């Protein structure tokens, strides 16, 4: 469930950050999004998603997904406020 949540949050962030960047309201956060995607890809390892990994590996994956969600949360807030205060240019 956390994996699916992180995937959806990254998708939402990419849309918000793209809209803000295209309108010149903020720089697109390439490196931070790359970091989140790296966390997500590690968690997509074939033993982690189905739950056949060891308990320490599962705990590590959950921590990585929490790390990704924390970064996404901060970036979404930044994009939101950039969009809220900026003037949309047609």
N, CA and C atoms as a LAMMPS dump frame, in Angstrom:
ITEM: TIMESTEP
0
ITEM: NUMBER OF ATOMS
270
ITEM: BOX BOUNDS ff ff ff
-5.0000000000000000e+02 5.0000000000000000e+02
-5.0000000000000000e+02 5.0000000000000000e+02
-5.0000000000000000e+02 5.0000000000000000e+02
ITEM: ATOMS id mol type element x y z
1 1 1 N 0.815 -1.191 0
2 1 2 C 0 0 0
3 1 3 C 0.861 1.258 0
4 2 1 N 1.927 1.236 0.771
5 2 2 C 2.804 2.409 0.835
6 2 3 C 3.496 2.621 -0.51
7 3 1 N 3.807 1.518 -1.185
8 3 2 C 4.435 1.605 -2.51
9 3 3 C 3.498 2.309 -3.484
10 4 1 N 2.255 1.9 -3.487
11 4 2 C 1.27 2.511 -4.378
12 4 3 C 1.071 3.986 -4.029
13 5 1 N 1.046 4.296 -2.734
14 5 2 C 0.905 5.682 -2.296
15 5 3 C 2.068 6.528 -2.806
16 6 1 N 3.282 6.019 -2.663
17 6 2 C 4.45 6.77 -3.124
18 6 3 C 4.403 6.974 -4.637
19 7 1 N 4.022 5.943 -5.382
20 7 2 C 3.9 6.091 -6.844
21 7 3 C 2.918 7.207 -7.199
22 8 1 N 1.758 7.194 -6.55
23 8 2 C 0.733 8.203 -6.837
24 8 3 C 1.178 9.6 -6.424
25 9 1 N 1.865 9.699 -5.295
26 9 2 C 2.344 10.999 -4.831
27 9 3 C 3.413 11.563 -5.772
28 10 1 N 4.286 10.7 -6.279
29 10 2 C 5.311 11.152 -7.231
30 10 3 C 4.637 11.66 -8.508
31 11 1 N 3.633 10.946 -8.979
32 11 2 C 2.899 11.358 -10.176
33 11 3 C 2.264 12.739 -9.964
34 12 1 N 1.643 12.922 -8.814
35 12 2 C 1.02 14.203 -8.484
36 12 3 C 2.064 15.316 -8.393
37 13 1 N 3.186 15.02 -7.748
38 13 2 C 4.273 15.998 -7.633
39 13 3 C 4.789 16.405 -9.004
40 14 1 N 4.991 15.433 -9.887
41 14 2 C 5.517 15.748 -11.214
42 14 3 C 4.594 16.703 -11.957
43 15 1 N 3.292 16.51 -11.827
44 15 2 C 2.344 17.413 -12.49
45 15 3 C 2.401 18.814 -11.892
46 16 1 N 2.429 18.897 -10.558
47 16 2 C 2.458 20.205 -9.899
48 16 3 C 3.759 20.948 -10.19
49 17 1 N 4.881 20.239 -10.068
50 17 2 C 6.188 20.863 -10.29
51 17 3 C 6.346 21.279 -11.75
52 18 1 N 5.827 20.478 -12.662
53 18 2 C 5.898 20.828 -14.087
54 18 3 C 5.101 22.09 -14.374
55 19 1 N 3.899 22.181 -13.81
56 19 2 C 3.071 23.371 -14.025
57 19 3 C 3.762 24.616 -13.475
58 20 1 N 4.346 24.493 -12.297
59 20 2 C 5.034 25.641 -11.697
60 20 3 C 6.282 26.01 -12.496
61 21 1 N 7.023 25.02 -12.953
62 21 2 C 8.259 25.285 -13.702
63 21 3 C 7.961 25.887 -15.072
64 22 1 N 6.965 25.37 -15.757
65 22 2 C 6.611 25.879 -17.088
66 22 3 C 6.189 27.342 -17.006
67 23 1 N 5.577 27.711 -15.898
68 23 2 C 5.125 29.092 -15.722
69 23 3 C 6.163 29.972 -15.039
70 24 1 N 7.367 29.463 -14.906
71 24 2 C 8.457 30.255 -14.353
72 24 3 C 8.33 30.567 -12.876
73 25 1 N 7.591 29.75 -12.145
74 25 2 C 7.353 30.024 -10.732
75 25 3 C 8.339 29.316 -9.812
76 26 1 N 8.999 28.294 -10.305
77 26 2 C 10.02 27.577 -9.536
78 26 3 C 10.857 26.742 -10.491
79 27 1 N 12.046 26.368 -10.037
80 27 2 C 12.87 25.46 -10.834
81 27 3 C 12.34 24.043 -10.645
82 28 1 N 12.345 23.276 -11.726
83 28 2 C 11.902 21.888 -11.62
84 28 3 C 12.912 21.117 -10.766
85 29 1 N 12.451 20.398 -9.744
86 29 2 C 13.359 19.722 -8.807
87 29 3 C 13.858 18.362 -9.321
88 30 1 N 14.645 18.381 -10.385
89 30 2 C 15.121 17.144 -11.005
90 30 3 C 15.804 16.208 -10.007
91 31 1 N 16.76 16.748 -9.271
92 31 2 C 17.587 15.891 -8.412
93 31 3 C 16.785 15.277 -7.277
94 32 1 N 15.898 16.061 -6.67
95 32 2 C 15.095 15.519 -5.58
96 32 3 C 14.132 14.45 -6.082
97 33 1 N 13.53 14.681 -7.239
98 33 2 C 12.617 13.68 -7.799
99 33 3 C 13.396 12.425 -8.175
100 34 1 N 14.601 12.601 -8.697
101 34 2 C 15.445 11.449 -9.018
102 34 3 C 15.739 10.635 -7.757
103 35 1 N 16.015 11.318 -6.663
104 35 2 C 16.287 10.636 -5.395
105 35 3 C 15.072 9.816 -4.947
106 36 1 N 13.883 10.397 -5.066
107 36 2 C 12.657 9.688 -4.692
108 36 3 C 12.447 8.484 -5.604
109 37 1 N 12.671 8.668 -6.901
110 37 2 C 12.486 7.559 -7.836
111 37 3 C 13.482 6.434 -7.573
112 38 1 N 14.687 6.779 -7.144
113 38 2 C 15.669 5.743 -6.781
114 38 3 C 15.174 4.945 -5.582
115 39 1 N 14.634 5.634 -4.572
116 39 2 C 14.054 4.935 -3.42
117 39 3 C 12.935 4.003 -3.882
118 40 1 N 12.079 4.516 -4.744
119 40 2 C 10.949 3.73 -5.236
120 40 3 C 11.416 2.506 -6.016
121 41 1 N 12.423 2.683 -6.86
122 41 2 C 12.905 1.556 -7.669
123 41 3 C 13.544 0.464 -6.82
124 42 1 N 14.26 0.849 -5.768
125 42 2 C 14.835 -0.164 -4.871
126 42 3 C 13.708 -0.975 -4.239
127 43 1 N 12.627 -0.304 -3.893
128 43 2 C 11.495 -0.984 -3.255
129 43 3 C 10.702 -1.843 -4.233
130 44 1 N 10.985 -1.726 -5.514
131 44 2 C 10.313 -2.558 -6.51
132 44 3 C 11.067 -3.855 -6.774
133 45 1 N 12.094 -4.113 -5.996
134 45 2 C 12.859 -5.351 -6.13
135 45 3 C 11.908 -6.534 -5.991
136 46 1 N 12.156 -7.599 -6.718
137 46 2 C 11.201 -8.704 -6.831
138 46 3 C 10.872 -9.4 -5.513
139 47 1 N 11.695 -9.284 -4.498
140 47 2 C 11.369 -9.91 -3.217
141 47 3 C 10.624 -8.966 -2.279
142 48 1 N 10.742 -7.68 -2.489
143 48 2 C 10.141 -6.726 -1.557
144 48 3 C 8.646 -6.545 -1.82
145 49 1 N 8.255 -6.315 -3.056
146 49 2 C 6.842 -6.06 -3.353
147 49 3 C 5.916 -7.206 -2.949
148 50 1 N 6.23 -8.461 -3.276
149 50 2 C 5.308 -9.533 -2.886
150 50 3 C 5.406 -9.915 -1.409
151 51 1 N 6.419 -9.404 -0.705
152 51 2 C 6.548 -9.7 0.716
153 51 3 C 7.336 -10.95 1.031
154 52 1 N 8.125 -11.437 0.082
155 52 2 C 8.904 -12.655 0.33
156 52 3 C 10.321 -12.351 0.809
157 53 1 N 10.591 -11.091 1.159
158 53 2 C 11.92 -10.721 1.656
159 53 3 C 11.987 -10.951 3.165
160 54 1 N 13.176 -10.805 3.717
161 54 2 C 13.343 -10.958 5.162
162 54 3 C 12.758 -9.74 5.869
163 55 1 N 12.532 -9.877 7.151
164 55 2 C 11.954 -8.77 7.921
165 55 3 C 12.838 -7.519 7.9
166 56 1 N 14.168 -7.654 8.073
167 56 2 C 15.007 -6.446 7.985
168 56 3 C 14.92 -5.759 6.615
169 57 1 N 14.819 -6.541 5.55
170 57 2 C 14.699 -5.951 4.209
171 57 3 C 13.368 -5.224 4.06
172 58 1 N 12.325 -5.803 4.626
173 58 2 C 11.009 -5.163 4.571
174 58 3 C 11.015 -3.85 5.357
175 59 1 N 11.637 -3.861 6.531
176 59 2 C 11.723 -2.643 7.342
177 59 3 C 12.534 -1.564 6.623
178 60 1 N 13.602 -1.969 5.979
179 60 2 C 14.43 -1.028 5.219
180 60 3 C 13.624 -0.419 4.072
181 61 1 N 12.857 -1.254 3.379
182 61 2 C 12.04 -0.765 2.265
183 61 3 C 10.988 0.222 2.758
184 62 1 N 10.373 -0.082 3.895
185 62 2 C 9.37 0.831 4.443
186 62 3 C 10 2.174 4.822
187 63 1 N 11.204 2.133 5.386
188 63 2 C 11.91 3.381 5.721
189 63 3 C 12.242 4.169 4.454
190 64 1 N 12.648 3.466 3.406
191 64 2 C 12.963 4.145 2.141
192 64 3 C 11.72 4.808 1.553
193 65 1 N 10.587 4.115 1.633
194 65 2 C 9.356 4.696 1.104
195 65 3 C 8.926 5.896 1.94
196 66 1 N 9.111 5.824 3.263
197 66 2 C 8.814 6.977 4.123
198 66 3 C 9.718 8.155 3.765
199 67 1 N 10.982 7.856 3.498
200 67 2 C 11.931 8.893 3.077
201 67 3 C 11.438 9.554 1.792
202 68 1 N 11.035 8.738 0.83
203 68 2 C 10.516 9.266 -0.43
204 68 3 C 9.263 10.103 -0.226
205 69 1 N 8.361 9.634 0.634
206 69 2 C 7.126 10.373 0.896
207 69 3 C 7.407 11.715 1.574
208 70 1 N 8.406 11.752 2.441
209 70 2 C 8.774 13.008 3.106
210 70 3 C 9.28 14.03 2.084
211 71 1 N 10.141 13.588 1.187
212 71 2 C 10.665 14.487 0.147
213 71 3 C 9.532 14.973 -0.749
214 72 1 N 8.664 14.051 -1.157
215 72 2 C 7.539 14.411 -2.025
216 72 3 C 6.633 15.424 -1.331
217 73 1 N 6.376 15.215 -0.058
218 73 2 C 5.511 16.128 0.69
219 73 3 C 6.077 17.547 0.696
220 74 1 N 7.362 17.672 0.94
221 74 2 C 7.998 18.995 0.953
222 74 3 C 7.942 19.653 -0.428
223 75 1 N 8.229 18.859 -1.462
224 75 2 C 8.243 19.419 -2.817
225 75 3 C 6.842 19.795 -3.289
226 76 1 N 5.845 19.002 -2.912
227 76 2 C 4.471 19.34 -3.285
228 76 3 C 4.035 20.638 -2.617
229 77 1 N 4.424 20.822 -1.36
230 77 2 C 4.087 22.068 -0.667
231 77 3 C 4.759 23.255 -1.359
232 78 1 N 6.023 23.081 -1.731
233 78 2 C 6.752 24.15 -2.421
234 78 3 C 6.08 24.489 -3.752
235 79 1 N 5.713 23.467 -4.514
236 79 2 C 5.05 23.693 -5.802
237 79 3 C 3.677 24.326 -5.606
238 80 1 N 2.955 23.869 -4.595
239 80 2 C 1.628 24.421 -4.319
240 80 3 C 1.71 25.914 -4.032
241 81 1 N 2.624 26.291 -3.137
242 81 2 C 2.732 27.703 -2.786
243 81 3 C 3.263 28.54 -3.948
244 82 1 N 4.124 27.957 -4.766
245 82 2 C 4.592 28.673 -5.956
246 82 3 C 3.429 28.927 -6.904
247 83 1 N 2.588 27.918 -7.097
248 83 2 C 1.427 28.079 -7.977
249 83 3 C 0.406 29.039 -7.378
250 84 1 N 0.235 28.986 -6.055
251 84 2 C -0.771 29.821 -5.398
252 84 3 C -0.402 31.303 -5.436
253 85 1 N 0.874 31.615 -5.288
254 85 2 C 1.254 33.027 -5.24
255 85 3 C 1.584 33.606 -6.612
256 86 1 N 1.876 32.752 -7.576
257 86 2 C 2.268 33.238 -8.892
258 86 3 C 1.083 33.591 -9.754
259 87 1 N 1.366 34.407 -10.747
260 87 2 C 0.34 34.734 -11.726
261 87 3 C 0.493 33.79 -12.9
262 88 1 N -0.582 33.132 -13.216
263 88 2 C -0.557 32.189 -14.324
264 88 3 C -0.455 32.96 -15.627
265 89 1 N 0.498 32.589 -16.445
266 89 2 C 0.662 33.244 -17.748
267 89 3 C 0.057 32.359 -18.831
268 90 1 N -0.874 32.894 -19.609
269 90 2 C -1.495 32.071 -20.671
270 90 3 C -0.521 31.714 -21.769
